[in-house]
Amino acid sequence: MAPKRDGVPLIFTAACVLLILALNVRAFTRPVAEFGDAAANSLLVQQAKHFTLLTGHYSRWQFHHPGPAFLYLFALGEFLFHDVLHLVPTPYTGQLPMPIIFNGALLCAALCVFRRHAQLSVPLALLATLVVSVIIGKGGQAPMLISNWMPDVLLFPFLLFAVSSASVLAGETHDLRYLAFSGMLLIHAHFAQFLFVGAIGGATVVYILVRAQRQGRLRVFFSERRRDFTLAAAIVFVFALPPLLEIALDRPNNLDVLLAYQRQFGHVRNNLGMAIGYFACFLLFVRAPELALQKGPAGVLAMGFSRPGVVAYWIALALVLLLALVAWRHTAKERSAPFLRSLTWVALGIVVLFLYWGTRIVGGLYIFNGNFIYAFHLLVWFVLLAVIEPRLDWRAARILNILAVVALMALGILERNVFRSAPQSQPDVLQAATAVPFSPFGTLAITFDHDNWPWATGVANSMMRLGKPFCVSPEWGFMFSRDNVCPDILTADKLRLTTGVTPCTPPCRYVYRSPAFSLTLYPAQPLALTSGGRPARIGEDRQDRIQRRPGNAPLVVEARVDPVSSPIHLGTIGVQPG
């Protein structure tokens, strides 16, 4: 039987979403030419708009995360708000409302699931959510309620995943659909979520099946809940289809790259103390764990409590915890509530898995690795509020709800700068892409030094939006997409991006120059090789004739090289008798 509908979370969450959207009107009307990570994601979003994208965003370890769900979400924003409704000035600006709307929907679903099992004031829950968002934003990070940066998109799916897991454990199989949906969103966004979703989601399903088996009604249970299991399986199949297709169609594929990464770094281990300290950094909203952990536990505490807002937050949380303990001792019904017990076990499981994962993180223990664990704060607040509320009479509850609504509006207005999107825009990349000519050979090879990749992604993305084909060397395929790798970079005209002074003499010519960077165009030049296997001598015009050796017919070999790249690397080249 379908659960009773609850419209309160929808009403209040929609009001909060509208407030945040209103605060971002100026951001939505501002032209944005993205660069860096935003441009790298937009390159994939453009593929998603043509339904050709099968993998997720790039990892700094040179593979792609499993799935493109969020990139298709951003593609929908571009299509809807820019291409169809023309409400925003640039395609990227169309992506910005989507995380706000989508996160609001996920939060609303989590509150609906929670309220089916326990009393929970929606205004107080939303107030706790905004307070956590403000503290994160005050620490220098973008509040994840509004951010479309990939490390930030996992928080609200993780919240819904934890709440729906507890609901299913408590016997509500109707929420298997939420469990499957949020779990697959997490897996699409990050490979590490296989651990959390696999362990918690798998244990949840196994537990309810074993419980039915012990009750001697497994067959009846499946028959009664067939629709719930079928819908959840269909959701998993839809999400699994793109990465499975990529594995089947591509050689090598993303899974091959991931397995190579595992072979190289699978042995890396951090000690448990580092993992505990890393988790503590999220409890204390420390922005730079990689620095705090170098100072030991005292450094983590000092950096965390150096912010008055964090101190006030923990004082408030401690007071609410004391009230919840008093309420719990005097409320036998809530003490035995299966949902709250299940949610407590899920939260403990999350902590254990996070510590285990923390011992296996490769590279620095940066904040963006674990941004999803900020959902733990919301889980704690929701549980404490649910324990306290049954002890309140209707008048006290009503007064608290009114005060929470007033505080919500005041917090949104007073901290409006925190809730405003501030996408970085670099008009130079669009102007440079506009100045780039169409290549007579069809594709320009963009070359650049490693540290200049943010500018290169910006120029490449703007070129793609303008319909100007480009390609990059194979080692950059993980960021620019393998579809944009040069099939033969030696034969392509070179578009060289530099941030320093670049000498340019014919046949080189400047395409664009600004204080930020310059673009120079190097037409591909012929190269002649000797037939005796000796290195080629390249003259001023890049053309030498091959000398005839006694007793041999002349051989004619010609290739095209990048005049700015050295040394020249040549593969096997076939030759024809002259």
ZICORBEL-V828406 format. One record per residue. N is the residue number from 1. RES is the residue in one letter. PHI is phi in radians with two decimals (* if undefined). BURIAL is # if it has 16 or more other ideal C-beta (glycine too) atoms within 10 Angstrom, else .. Layout:
BEGIN
N/RES/PHI/BURIAL ; N/RES/PHI/BURIAL
END
This chain:
BEGIN
1/M/*/. ; 2/A/-1.17/. ; 3/P/-1.20/. ; 4/K/-1.15/. ; 5/R/-1.32/. ; 6/D/-2.23/# ; 7/G/-1.54/. ; 8/V/-1.11/# ; 9/P/-1.04/# ; 10/L/-1.09/# ; 11/I/-1.11/. ; 12/F/-1.27/# ; 13/T/-1.17/# ; 14/A/-1.08/. ; 15/A/-1.12/# ; 16/C/-1.13/# ; 17/V/-1.09/# ; 18/L/-1.12/. ; 19/L/-1.09/# ; 20/I/-1.19/# ; 21/L/-1.07/# ; 22/A/-1.11/. ; 23/L/-1.17/# ; 24/N/-1.84/# ; 25/V/-0.99/. ; 26/R/-1.12/. ; 27/A/-1.13/# ; 28/F/-1.29/# ; 29/T/-1.77/. ; 30/R/-1.72/# ; 31/P/-1.12/. ; 32/V/-2.26/# ; 33/A/-1.88/# ; 34/E/-1.30/# ; 35/F/-2.58/# ; 36/G/1.17/# ; 37/D/-1.03/# ; 38/A/-1.07/# ; 39/A/-1.22/# ; 40/A/-1.07/# ; 41/N/-1.20/# ; 42/S/-1.15/# ; 43/L/-1.02/# ; 44/L/-1.34/# ; 45/V/-1.05/# ; 46/Q/-1.13/# ; 47/Q/-1.18/# ; 48/A/-1.09/# ; 49/K/-1.13/# ; 50/H/-1.85/. ; 51/F/1.01/. ; 52/T/-1.97/. ; 53/L/-1.53/# ; 54/L/-2.08/# ; 55/T/-2.17/# ; 56/G/-1.57/# ; 57/H/-1.28/# ; 58/Y/-1.37/# ; 59/S/-1.84/# ; 60/R/-1.17/. ; 61/W/-1.62/. ; 62/Q/1.27/. ; 63/F/-2.15/# ; 64/H/-1.88/# ; 65/H/-1.22/# ; 66/P/-1.00/# ; 67/G/-2.38/# ; 68/P/-1.74/# ; 69/A/-0.96/# ; 70/F/-1.22/# ; 71/L/-1.20/# ; 72/Y/-1.18/# ; 73/L/-1.09/# ; 74/F/-1.19/# ; 75/A/-1.09/# ; 76/L/-1.08/# ; 77/G/-1.10/# ; 78/E/-1.03/# ; 79/F/-1.11/# ; 80/L/-1.29/. ; 81/F/-1.43/# ; 82/H/-1.80/# ; 83/D/-1.28/. ; 84/V/-1.72/. ; 85/L/-1.51/. ; 86/H/0.95/. ; 87/L/-1.53/. ; 88/V/-2.21/# ; 89/P/-1.40/. ; 90/T/-2.32/# ; 91/P/-0.99/# ; 92/Y/-1.10/# ; 93/T/-1.06/# ; 94/G/-1.16/# ; 95/Q/-1.30/# ; 96/L/-1.14/# ; 97/P/-1.22/# ; 98/M/-1.11/# ; 99/P/-1.10/# ; 100/I/-1.13/# ; 101/I/-1.16/. ; 102/F/-1.19/# ; 103/N/-1.11/# ; 104/G/-1.09/# ; 105/A/-1.14/# ; 106/L/-1.15/# ; 107/L/-1.10/# ; 108/C/-1.06/# ; 109/A/-1.09/# ; 110/A/-1.10/# ; 111/L/-1.18/# ; 112/C/-1.08/# ; 113/V/-1.08/# ; 114/F/-1.05/# ; 115/R/-1.27/# ; 116/R/-1.27/# ; 117/H/-2.00/# ; 118/A/-2.61/# ; 119/Q/-1.28/# ; 120/L/-2.62/# ; 121/S/-1.25/# ; 122/V/-1.12/# ; 123/P/-1.02/# ; 124/L/-1.17/# ; 125/A/-1.12/# ; 126/L/-1.18/# ; 127/L/-1.10/# ; 128/A/-1.07/# ; 129/T/-1.11/# ; 130/L/-1.22/# ; 131/V/-1.11/# ; 132/V/-1.05/# ; 133/S/-1.09/# ; 134/V/-1.15/# ; 135/I/-1.13/# ; 136/I/-1.08/# ; 137/G/-1.15/# ; 138/K/-1.18/# ; 139/G/-1.42/# ; 140/G/1.80/. ; 141/Q/-1.62/# ; 142/A/-1.30/# ; 143/P/-1.00/# ; 144/M/-1.20/# ; 145/L/-1.18/# ; 146/I/-2.07/# ; 147/S/-1.50/# ; 148/N/-1.89/# ; 149/W/-1.29/# ; 150/M/-1.01/# ; 151/P/-1.09/# ; 152/D/-1.62/# ; 153/V/-1.40/# ; 154/L/-1.54/# ; 155/L/-1.06/# ; 156/F/-1.31/# ; 157/P/-1.05/# ; 158/F/-1.18/# ; 159/L/-1.07/# ; 160/L/-1.12/# ; 161/F/-1.08/# ; 162/A/-1.14/# ; 163/V/-1.17/# ; 164/S/-1.22/# ; 165/S/-1.07/# ; 166/A/-1.12/# ; 167/S/-1.12/# ; 168/V/-1.15/# ; 169/L/-1.07/# ; 170/A/-1.40/# ; 171/G/1.88/. ; 172/E/-1.62/# ; 173/T/-1.22/# ; 174/H/-0.98/# ; 175/D/-1.50/# ; 176/L/-1.03/# ; 177/R/-1.13/# ; 178/Y/-1.22/# ; 179/L/-1.07/# ; 180/A/-1.16/# ; 181/F/-1.11/# ; 182/S/-1.20/# ; 183/G/-1.11/# ; 184/M/-1.25/# ; 185/L/-1.03/# ; 186/L/-1.10/# ; 187/I/-1.13/# ; 188/H/-1.03/# ; 189/A/-1.47/# ; 190/H/-2.80/# ; 191/F/-1.08/# ; 192/A/-1.08/# ; 193/Q/-1.25/# ; 194/F/-1.00/. ; 195/L/-1.13/# ; 196/F/-1.22/# ; 197/V/-1.20/# ; 198/G/-1.12/. ; 199/A/-1.25/. ; 200/I/-1.32/# ; 201/G/-1.13/# ; 202/G/-1.10/. ; 203/A/-1.10/. ; 204/T/-1.10/# ; 205/V/-1.15/# ; 206/V/-1.08/. ; 207/Y/-1.08/. ; 208/I/-1.22/# ; 209/L/-1.27/. ; 210/V/-1.12/. ; 211/R/-1.09/. ; 212/A/-1.15/# ; 213/Q/-1.12/. ; 214/R/-1.13/. ; 215/Q/-1.43/. ; 216/G/1.23/. ; 217/R/-2.37/. ; 218/L/-1.09/. ; 219/R/-1.13/. ; 220/V/-1.13/. ; 221/F/-1.05/# ; 222/F/-1.08/. ; 223/S/-1.14/. ; 224/E/-1.25/. ; 225/R/-1.89/# ; 226/R/-0.99/. ; 227/R/-1.10/. ; 228/D/-1.11/# ; 229/F/-1.17/# ; 230/T/-1.14/. ; 231/L/-1.14/. ; 232/A/-1.12/# ; 233/A/-1.13/. ; 234/A/-1.14/. ; 235/I/-1.12/# ; 236/V/-1.07/# ; 237/F/-1.11/. ; 238/V/-1.08/. ; 239/F/-1.22/# ; 240/A/-1.35/. ; 241/L/-1.07/. ; 242/P/-1.02/# ; 243/P/-1.13/# ; 244/L/-1.18/. ; 245/L/-1.12/. ; 246/E/-1.09/# ; 247/I/-1.13/. ; 248/A/-1.31/. ; 249/L/-1.68/. ; 250/D/-1.78/. ; 251/R/-2.42/. ; 252/P/-1.27/. ; 253/N/-2.05/# ; 254/N/-1.09/# ; 255/L/-1.12/# ; 256/D/-1.06/. ; 257/V/-1.16/# ; 258/L/-1.12/# ; 259/L/-1.12/. ; 260/A/-1.13/. ; 261/Y/-1.08/# ; 262/Q/-1.11/. ; 263/R/-1.13/. ; 264/Q/-1.41/. ; 265/F/-2.08/. ; 266/G/-1.09/. ; 267/H/-1.52/. ; 268/V/-1.16/. ; 269/R/-2.39/. ; 270/N/-1.79/# ; 271/N/-1.34/. ; 272/L/-1.10/. ; 273/G/-1.07/. ; 274/M/-1.13/# ; 275/A/-1.13/# ; 276/I/-1.13/# ; 277/G/-1.08/# ; 278/Y/-1.10/# ; 279/F/-1.10/# ; 280/A/-1.08/# ; 281/C/-1.08/# ; 282/F/-1.35/# ; 283/L/-1.14/# ; 284/L/-1.79/# ; 285/F/1.01/# ; 286/V/-1.35/# ; 287/R/-1.34/# ; 288/A/-2.16/# ; 289/P/-1.04/# ; 290/E/-1.08/. ; 291/L/-1.53/. ; 292/A/-1.10/# ; 293/L/-1.18/# ; 294/Q/-1.21/. ; 295/K/-1.69/. ; 296/G/1.40/. ; 297/P/-0.96/. ; 298/A/-1.09/. ; 299/G/-1.17/. ; 300/V/-1.10/# ; 301/L/-1.12/# ; 302/A/-1.12/. ; 303/M/-1.20/# ; 304/G/-1.19/# ; 305/F/-1.54/. ; 306/S/-1.30/. ; 307/R/-1.73/# ; 308/P/-1.01/. ; 309/G/-1.11/. ; 310/V/-1.20/# ; 311/V/-1.07/. ; 312/A/-1.10/. ; 313/Y/-1.05/# ; 314/W/-1.26/# ; 315/I/-1.13/. ; 316/A/-1.09/. ; 317/L/-1.13/# ; 318/A/-1.13/. ; 319/L/-1.13/. ; 320/V/-1.13/# ; 321/L/-1.08/. ; 322/L/-1.09/. ; 323/L/-1.08/. ; 324/A/-1.16/# ; 325/L/-1.14/. ; 326/V/-1.10/. ; 327/A/-1.12/# ; 328/W/-1.14/# ; 329/R/-1.19/. ; 330/H/-1.87/. ; 331/T/-2.25/# ; 332/A/-1.11/. ; 333/K/-1.10/. ; 334/E/-1.24/# ; 335/R/-1.12/. ; 336/S/-1.76/. ; 337/A/-1.10/# ; 338/P/-1.10/. ; 339/F/-1.15/# ; 340/L/-1.16/# ; 341/R/-1.11/. ; 342/S/-1.10/# ; 343/L/-1.15/# ; 344/T/-1.11/. ; 345/W/-1.15/# ; 346/V/-1.10/# ; 347/A/-1.08/# ; 348/L/-1.11/. ; 349/G/-1.07/# ; 350/I/-1.08/# ; 351/V/-1.09/. ; 352/V/-1.07/. ; 353/L/-1.14/# ; 354/F/-1.13/# ; 355/L/-1.15/. ; 356/Y/-1.08/. ; 357/W/-1.11/# ; 358/G/-1.08/# ; 359/T/-1.35/# ; 360/R/-2.13/. ; 361/I/-1.22/# ; 362/V/-1.60/. ; 363/G/1.50/. ; 364/G/-1.15/. ; 365/L/-1.47/# ; 366/Y/-1.42/. ; 367/I/-1.14/# ; 368/F/-1.21/. ; 369/N/-1.03/# ; 370/G/-2.12/# ; 371/N/-0.97/# ; 372/F/-1.10/# ; 373/I/-1.29/# ; 374/Y/-1.03/# ; 375/A/-1.06/# ; 376/F/-1.06/# ; 377/H/-1.02/# ; 378/L/-1.15/# ; 379/L/-1.05/# ; 380/V/-1.09/# ; 381/W/-1.07/# ; 382/F/-1.09/# ; 383/V/-1.14/# ; 384/L/-1.09/# ; 385/L/-1.13/# ; 386/A/-1.22/# ; 387/V/-1.29/# ; 388/I/-1.31/# ; 389/E/-1.00/# ; 390/P/-1.08/# ; 391/R/-1.44/# ; 392/L/-1.61/. ; 393/D/-1.37/. ; 394/W/-1.11/. ; 395/R/-1.23/. ; 396/A/-1.12/. ; 397/A/-1.11/# ; 398/R/-1.14/. ; 399/I/-1.10/. ; 400/L/-1.09/# ; 401/N/-1.14/# ; 402/I/-1.12/. ; 403/L/-1.09/. ; 404/A/-1.15/# ; 405/V/-1.12/# ; 406/V/-1.09/. ; 407/A/-1.13/# ; 408/L/-1.03/# ; 409/M/-1.13/. ; 410/A/-1.15/. ; 411/L/-1.11/# ; 412/G/-1.07/# ; 413/I/-1.35/. ; 414/L/-1.18/. ; 415/E/-1.85/# ; 416/R/-1.07/. ; 417/N/-1.16/. ; 418/V/-1.19/# ; 419/F/-1.61/# ; 420/R/-1.75/# ; 421/S/-1.17/# ; 422/A/-2.33/. ; 423/P/-1.16/# ; 424/Q/-1.36/. ; 425/S/-2.10/# ; 426/Q/-2.21/# ; 427/P/-0.96/. ; 428/D/-0.98/# ; 429/V/-1.19/# ; 430/L/-1.23/# ; 431/Q/-1.11/. ; 432/A/-1.15/# ; 433/A/-1.11/# ; 434/T/-1.15/. ; 435/A/-1.36/. ; 436/V/-1.21/# ; 437/P/-1.37/. ; 438/F/-1.24/. ; 439/S/-1.31/# ; 440/P/-1.13/. ; 441/F/-1.63/. ; 442/G/1.75/. ; 443/T/-2.50/# ; 444/L/-1.79/# ; 445/A/-1.58/# ; 446/I/-1.48/# ; 447/T/-2.07/# ; 448/F/-2.92/# ; 449/D/-1.38/. ; 450/H/-0.96/. ; 451/D/-1.21/. ; 452/N/-1.69/# ; 453/W/-1.07/# ; 454/P/-1.05/# ; 455/W/-1.21/# ; 456/A/-1.12/# ; 457/T/-1.13/# ; 458/G/-1.11/# ; 459/V/-1.12/# ; 460/A/-1.09/# ; 461/N/-1.13/# ; 462/S/-1.15/# ; 463/M/-1.09/# ; 464/M/-1.11/# ; 465/R/-1.13/# ; 466/L/-1.54/. ; 467/G/1.34/. ; 468/K/-1.84/# ; 469/P/-1.11/. ; 470/F/-2.55/# ; 471/C/-2.59/# ; 472/V/-2.33/# ; 473/S/-1.22/# ; 474/P/-1.00/. ; 475/E/-1.19/. ; 476/W/-1.80/# ; 477/G/-1.10/# ; 478/F/-1.14/# ; 479/M/-1.66/# ; 480/F/-1.66/# ; 481/S/1.50/# ; 482/R/-1.11/. ; 483/D/-1.13/. ; 484/N/-1.87/# ; 485/V/-1.46/# ; 486/C/-1.13/# ; 487/P/-1.15/. ; 488/D/-2.66/. ; 489/I/-1.14/# ; 490/L/-1.18/# ; 491/T/-1.72/. ; 492/A/-1.73/# ; 493/D/-1.16/# ; 494/K/-1.78/# ; 495/L/-1.88/# ; 496/R/-1.62/# ; 497/L/-1.87/# ; 498/T/-2.40/# ; 499/T/-1.86/. ; 500/G/-1.89/. ; 501/V/-1.27/. ; 502/T/-2.06/# ; 503/P/-1.18/. ; 504/C/-2.51/# ; 505/T/-2.11/. ; 506/P/-0.90/. ; 507/P/-1.45/. ; 508/C/-1.15/# ; 509/R/-2.57/. ; 510/Y/-1.28/. ; 511/V/-1.78/# ; 512/Y/-2.74/# ; 513/R/-2.39/. ; 514/S/-2.63/. ; 515/P/-1.07/. ; 516/A/-1.42/. ; 517/F/-2.83/# ; 518/S/-2.33/# ; 519/L/-2.09/# ; 520/T/-2.17/# ; 521/L/-1.89/# ; 522/Y/-2.06/# ; 523/P/-1.08/# ; 524/A/-1.11/# ; 525/Q/-2.06/# ; 526/P/-1.23/. ; 527/L/-2.30/# ; 528/A/-1.95/# ; 529/L/-2.03/# ; 530/T/-1.38/# ; 531/S/-1.37/# ; 532/G/-1.58/. ; 533/G/1.46/. ; 534/R/-1.37/. ; 535/P/-0.99/. ; 536/A/-1.23/# ; 537/R/-1.80/. ; 538/I/-1.81/# ; 539/G/-1.40/. ; 540/E/-1.09/. ; 541/D/-1.63/. ; 542/R/1.09/# ; 543/Q/-2.37/. ; 544/D/-2.20/. ; 545/R/-1.67/. ; 546/I/-1.40/# ; 547/Q/-1.41/. ; 548/R/-1.44/. ; 549/R/-1.59/. ; 550/P/-1.03/. ; 551/G/1.45/. ; 552/N/-2.21/. ; 553/A/-1.26/. ; 554/P/-1.13/. ; 555/L/-1.96/# ; 556/V/-2.03/. ; 557/V/-2.24/# ; 558/E/-2.41/. ; 559/A/-2.43/# ; 560/R/-2.04/# ; 561/V/-2.24/# ; 562/D/-1.48/# ; 563/P/-1.18/# ; 564/V/-1.83/. ; 565/S/-1.85/. ; 566/S/-2.66/. ; 567/P/-1.30/. ; 568/I/-1.44/. ; 569/H/-1.94/. ; 570/L/-2.09/. ; 571/G/-1.57/. ; 572/T/-1.25/. ; 573/I/-2.12/. ; 574/G/-1.30/. ; 575/V/-2.19/. ; 576/Q/-2.08/. ; 577/P/-1.03/. ; 578/G/-1.41/.
END
